[in-house]
Amino acid sequence: MKYVLVSGGVISGVGKGIIASSAGLLLKTMGLKVSSIKIDPYINVDAGTMNPREHGEVYVLDDGGEVDLDLGNYERYLNITLTRENNITLGKVFSKVIEAEREGKYLGKTVQVVPHVTGCIEEWIDRVARIPVDDTNEEPDVCIIELGGTVGDIEGMPFVEALTELRRNCRREDFMQIHVSYVPVVHGEQKTKPTQMAIKAVRSAGLIPDLIACRCEKPLEESVIDKIARFCQVRMENVLAVRDMPSTYQVPILLHEQNLVTSMRQALQLDEPHTVINPTLRVKGLHIWETWKALTLGLDRLHETVEVVLVGKYLEQPDSYLSVTKSLEHAAMRCRRKLVIKYVDAEHLETHCNHTDPASFHRAWQVVCTAAGILIPGGFGARGTEGMIAAAKWAREHRIPYLGICLGMQIAVIEFARSVCSIPLPQASSAEFDAISEDRLIISMPEHHPGKLGGTMRLGIRPTFWQPDTEWSKLRALYGTSASAINERHRHRYEVNPDYIPQLEGKGLTFIGKDETGVRQEVIELRDHPWFVGVQFHPEYLSRVLHPSKPYLGFVAAAAGMLGKVTEGEHRGVVEGVGEVDGF
């Protein structure tokens, strides 16, 4: 097993996840099998109960693991399937060590950070790195490890010590480190001192970076690169200038241009006879790289735009809807359109909200009324839901393409029940909004245990079965009408009350997808609408750069006025101007 550690210094949030994902992609284009691990130094067991307004979105895996959003980057870039164990938190490690101590596994010894906590971390990394994550079902060749936060944070020191031990126990050619730093500009001058001090801190902690990736707004001056190399004791070619790019999907190309592949090949001895690479995977890797370049480099030459509105409730944190925005980007790239996303706070659409001033109200509605498509993503709680209902009503009545995800689907059902079926309040509401589960359109699920938040939801990948006589469905056409079922990832506590289905379908709201029991409603669609779709699952968790999510692809294509063309292209497996994309 070979490891590539990506650490960070100076400040957090400088793009370690994108750089780690890009490095993994470049290794995969060589024909290697690549896995990823994200280390988060917080004491939470997982990200499931974290507020998205503070931490960003919660990403959900096939096994139902609620994890850090960076695992979404890994899956999107590398087209791999990770497990909850690929996200290591300090809370998980402490829980495991304490459990072992309670069971007497330490034989009465004093349990300490070194060697017990660090040993647990090292064993965890070694074990999880070897789990197959792709369709080869074989042990990976390389594992990318991203260390969250910045080196020097007190809560991250057990991980730094464990990684130092891991490096010591590996052969020299089996471990390399990329340290991501930030080069600020002060009075027009690029400053290297923060990077110098960060590298000094890393070295004093026992880690020795092989490459330094310098985040910067514009290309680094050669004198700056020379200074960083000189004072940080690396060669000039091992200082990478990771400047701001028009799209994060162009970062792998930027790193490739700076010979990251060559550096990793040399440091990890990836050339034969040291490393034997499957010829089939080598060819597949080259194909992935050519497709990736064709798809992403053309973004600068796109002139036609598609404008969609995201009506949400966690807009204070840009990463709250990261997988949603990435899925929209994937779909727009497939449609060869420049994506414009406008964000509207759902509360600003409500006439009765005390927080909404008249100017914000009119600005929000002006954006909604002029949108080519309206999307309502998932969320929890009653705040802003009346504004979402109003937006869904506008989309339905004015034939604007609409996509509702999880809560967004429930919102569409509530709006239809009130406006078309004339179901009165409080029945046409959700038990989540008024805490009363009796006789509501949206009710609590059996998996939901009020008062215990962690993991008490329907989580992970589950099947959805197409219902009879739904071949007319625009969404089903994108998935392929020959398939009787699809698999998507879920994360929800509430669902549509089956007692109301006959009344809703009698008025034209078709539930085209249900679970294996036929009781749980998974997909809605209006037949006489350009695109009005709601899904109870979260399709954004399975969207990939080269394989966009079908619900998002249909939504963006409908907003761009090219749904029929995209549907036909999906069945051919090609993208206009790009070529074959199957096999990634």
Stockholm file with secondary structure:
# STOCKHOLM 1.0

chainA/1-584         MKYVLVSGGVISGVGKGIIASSAGLLLKTMGLKVSSIKIDPYINVDAGTMNPREHGEVYVLDDGGEVDLDLGNYERYLNITLTRENNITLGKVFSKVIEAEREGKYLGKTVQVVPHVTGCIEEWIDRVARIPVDDTNEEPDVCIIELGGTVGDIEGMPFVEALTELRRNCRREDFMQIHVSYVPVVHGEQKTKPTQMAIKAVRSAGLIPDLIACRCEKPLEESVIDKIARFCQVRMENVLAVRDMPSTYQVPILLHEQNLVTSMRQALQLDEPHTVINPTLRVKGLHIWETWKALTLGLDRLHETVEVVLVGKYLEQPDSYLSVTKSLEHAAMRCRRKLVIKYVDAEHLETHCNHTDPASFHRAWQVVCTAAGILIPGGFGARGTEGMIAAAKWAREHRIPYLGICLGMQIAVIEFARSVCSIPLPQASSAEFDAISEDRLIISMPEHHPGKLGGTMRLGIRPTFWQPDTEWSKLRALYGTSASAINERHRHRYEVNPDYIPQLEGKGLTFIGKDETGVRQEVIELRDHPWFVGVQFHPEYLSRVLHPSKPYLGFVAAAAGMLGKVTEGEHRGVVEGVGEVDGF
#=GR chainA/1-584 SS CEEEEEEECSSSCSSHHHHHHHHHHHHHHTTCCEEEEEEECSSSSSSTTSCHHHHCCCEECTTCCEECTHHHHHHHHHCCCCCGGGEEEHHHHHHHHHHHHHTTTTTTCCCCIIIIIHHHHHHHHHHHHTSCCSTTCSCCSEEEEEECSCTTCGGGHHHHHHHHHHHHHSCGGGEEEEEEEECCEETTEECCHHHHHHHHHHHHTTCCCSEEEEEESSCCCHHHHHHHHHHHTCCGGGEEEEECCSCGGGHHHHHHHTTHHHHHHHHTTCSTTTSCCCHHHHHHHHHHHHHHHHHHHGGGGCCCEEEEEEEESCTTSGGGGHHHHHHHHHHHHHHTCEEEEEEEEGGGGCTTCTTCCHHHHHHHHHHHHTCSCEEECCCCSSTTHHHHHHHHHHHHHTTCCEEEETHHHHHHHHHHHHHTSCCCTTTSSBHHHHSCCTTCSEEECTTCCTTCCTTCSEEEEEEEEECTTCTTCHHHHHHCTTCSEEEEEEEESEEECGGGHHHHHHTTEEEEEECTTSCSEEEEEETTSSSEEEESSCGGGGCCSSSCCHHHHHHHHHHTTCHHHHHHHHHHTEETTTEECTTC
#=GC SS_cons         CEEEEEEECSSSCSSHHHHHHHHHHHHHHTTCCEEEEEEECSSSSSSTTSCHHHHCCCEECTTCCEECTHHHHHHHHHCCCCCGGGEEEHHHHHHHHHHHHHTTTTTTCCCCIIIIIHHHHHHHHHHHHTSCCSTTCSCCSEEEEEECSCTTCGGGHHHHHHHHHHHHHSCGGGEEEEEEEECCEETTEECCHHHHHHHHHHHHTTCCCSEEEEEESSCCCHHHHHHHHHHHTCCGGGEEEEECCSCGGGHHHHHHHTTHHHHHHHHTTCSTTTSCCCHHHHHHHHHHHHHHHHHHHGGGGCCCEEEEEEEESCTTSGGGGHHHHHHHHHHHHHHTCEEEEEEEEGGGGCTTCTTCCHHHHHHHHHHHHTCSCEEECCCCSSTTHHHHHHHHHHHHHTTCCEEEETHHHHHHHHHHHHHTSCCCTTTSSBHHHHSCCTTCSEEECTTCCTTCCTTCSEEEEEEEEECTTCTTCHHHHHHCTTCSEEEEEEEESEEECGGGHHHHHHTTEEEEEECTTSCSEEEEEETTSSSEEEESSCGGGGCCSSSCCHHHHHHHHHHTTCHHHHHHHHHHTEETTTEECTTC
//
